[in-house]
């Protein structure tokens, strides 16, 4: 299941974070990072998925 989340995190970072933590602080932070730059959103999403 983590492989699918990581693939989604690369394509759509907020979706990968949502599947991992739901509508929490990390989800909204990831949306902000993705809007500021796509790469920071990906890095944050993969970090959240790999950490748990």
C-alpha positions as CSV (number, residue, x, y, z in Angstrom):
1,X,0.0,0.0,0.0
2,X,2.9,2.4,0.6
3,X,4.0,2.0,-3.0
4,X,0.6,3.2,-4.2
5,X,0.7,6.2,-1.7
6,X,4.2,7.1,-2.9
7,X,3.2,7.0,-6.6
8,X,0.2,9.2,-5.7
9,X,2.4,11.5,-3.7
10,X,4.6,12.0,-6.8
11,X,1.6,12.7,-9.1
12,X,-0.6,14.6,-6.7
13,X,1.1,15.2,-3.4
14,X,-1.9,16.3,-1.3
15,X,-3.7,13.0,-2.2
16,X,-0.9,10.9,-0.9
17,X,-0.8,12.9,2.3
18,X,-4.6,12.7,2.7
19,X,-4.5,8.9,2.4
20,X,-1.9,8.8,5.1
21,X,-3.1,11.3,7.7
22,X,-6.5,12.6,6.6
23,X,-7.6,16.2,6.9
24,X,-4.9,17.3,9.4
25,X,-2.2,19.9,9.7
26,X,0.1,18.0,7.4
27,X,-2.6,17.8,4.6
28,X,-3.1,21.6,4.6
29,X,0.7,22.2,4.9
30,X,1.2,20.0,1.9
31,X,-1.4,21.9,-0.1
32,X,0.4,25.1,0.7
33,X,3.8,23.7,-0.2
34,X,2.4,22.3,-3.5
35,X,1.0,25.7,-4.4
36,X,4.3,27.4,-3.6
37,X,6.2,24.8,-5.6
38,X,5.5,21.3,-6.9
39,X,8.8,19.8,-5.7
40,X,8.5,20.9,-2.0
41,X,5.0,19.3,-2.0
42,X,6.4,16.1,-3.3
43,X,9.3,16.0,-0.8
44,X,6.9,16.7,2.1
45,X,4.4,14.0,0.9
46,X,7.1,11.3,0.5
47,X,8.5,12.3,3.9
48,X,5.1,11.9,5.6
49,X,4.5,8.6,4.0
50,X,7.9,7.2,4.7
51,X,7.9,8.4,8.3
52,X,4.8,6.4,9.3
